[in-house]
């Protein structure tokens, strides 16, 4: 039997910053199903997928605070844009 020395060799790792989803798809076109009395589950699935895809679920459930619109010197915050 071979002995396990405990060392592992891994290749180089690289991170690639891809385009942000909001640059690819306008937010008003992410949900293709218009809500009516008969399609709530399909609509809900699409809306939740869009919310999670944009990373907005923490703002909806209250875990993250909305960024301030203006910073202390009166200029507009870049995070609000």
N, C-alpha and C positions, 0 to 999 in steps of 0.2 A: 504494500500500500504506500501511496505517496504521502509525504508529510505536508500539512498545511502550514505555511510560514506566517500567514496572516497578512501578507502584503498584497496589495492589489495595484495593478497598473491600469491607468485610464488614459485615454487619448485627450488631446487638447479640447477644451470646451470653449464655445463661442456663443455669444448672445447676439441675436439679430433683432433689432428693434423694427418691428413691422409697422405699417400704417395704422393709425387709430381707427376704430370702426366708424366713428362719427364722420370721418373724412370720406369714407367709402359710400355710406348709405345715409341719406337724409333721415332724420328721426321720424318725420311724418309719413314715411313709406315703409316702415318696418313691419307694420301690422296690416296684412292684406285682407283680413276679414272684418267687416263692419259688424259691430255688436247689434244683435237683435234678440228677441225672446227665445229663439230656438238654437242658438249656437254659442252659448256662454262658455262651454268647456274648450272649444276650439279657439275662441277669442282669448280666453284666459291664458291658454298655453302660449299663444303668440306674444301676448303682452308681457308675461313673465319672462319669456326668453329674451325679449328686447331689453327689459329692465336689467336682467342679469348680464346680458352682453355688454351693456354700457356701464356696468358696475354701479348702478344706482340703488340697489336694494338696501344698502345701509342708510341712505337718505330717507327712504320710504319707511323703514321700520324704526327710525329714530336713533340708530347707533352712531351715525355721523351727523355733524352739524353743518348746515348750509354755510358756505363761505360768505364772509361779509362783502357787500357790494362795494363799499368804499373803505380804503385804509385810512389811518389816522391823519395823513397829510392832505386828504381831500381828493386824491387821484383815484381812479377806478382800479380795483383789484384785478390782477390778471387771472385769478382763479374763478372770478365771477363770470368772465367772458366765456 
